[in-house]
């Protein structure tokens, strides 16, 4: 059996690849995906999450999630894993073609057994808008 940190780091590695089925295999049927950043969009359920993945993967090419810090906290019925990360990618949907981005963020996962039941993601929306040319830098 994998540890909760193994599950989360495996999930992040799968996000760096381009297989929506592999990514979705890390999450539970009732997975809750919450985005607290202004530009984020959450969803509920593995099927809905899987349906949205191709758009995300196409918009953020050459993705990598660099783990800067990771903390595990056992709970009564699950384990929480908090990851401070940097998303590095080329964003293809903005006014500047293939904008290289380097965005800091934090993800908070709830892991039950070998599956992620909840992910809360907070990332720097303003830095993203600056790096993709959607908002000028001050």
Helices and strands as residue ranges (DSSP letters): H 4-16, H 20-24, E 27-35, E 43-44, H 46-59, E 60-74, E 79-91, E 99-112, E 115-123, H 125-131
